[in-house]
Amino acid sequence: MAIPKNITKEHLLKAIYKIDNEGIPKDGDSQYYDVIYNEKKYPPKLIVSYANFFANGKELDRNSFPGGLETQ
């Protein structure tokens, strides 16, 4: 599945705030890369998954879109 094109910066920032407030789920850590925002590290796939909730009403399955070393 491709990442929806209607996800905006605002949706991504809301996702980061959600992580700040709720923490990273047990299975949500990143393996290879992190997004750094305000000097804090965040798992990129979790951000996109949550951002999709704000854009489209449901979280994306983090296994349904590519990421990691093979997507450099």
N, C-alpha and C positions, 0 to 999 in steps of 0.2 A: 504494500500500500504506500502511496506517495503521501508526503506531508501536505495537508490542505493549504492552498495558496492564500486563503483568506485570513490566516493567522497574522496578526499585526504586532508591532512593537508593544502596544498597549496590552495585548493578550499575554505576551511573553513576560512583561513586567508584573502583571497580575499573578502569573504562575510563580515567579520568584517570590513575591510577597506571600503567597500561599505556603511555599516551602519554608520561608522564614517563620511563619506562624505555626505550622503543623509539623515541621521537621521532614526529614527524608525517610520514606518508608523502608522497612527492613530490606527489601529487594530492589531498592531504587538507586543505589549508589552507581556511579560511573566506573568503568573499568580502565579506560585509557585517557579520556579527555574530560576536561571540566570547562564550564563557562565561568568566567570570573566577572563578578558584578559587585561594585563597591567593596573590593578587596576580599570578597567571600567566594568560595567555590561551590558550584551547583552542577548536578548531573544534567547534561544537555537533553537526553531523551525524556527525563522526567519533566523538564521545563516544557518541551514540546507537547507532551501528553496532557499536561495541565492546561497549557495555552489553548489546546484544541477544545477543552471543556468550555473555556470562556468564549471561544469563537463559534463553536458548533454544538454545544450542549452535552458532549460526552468526552471522557478521557480516551485518548488513543492507547491501544495496547502497545507497549514499548517494544514488543517483539515484532510488530507488524510493519516497521519501517527500518531502513538500514542505518547503521552507525558503527563507530569503532574503527579499528585499524584498516579494514578492507574498504573504507569509504574515503580515504584520504584524498 
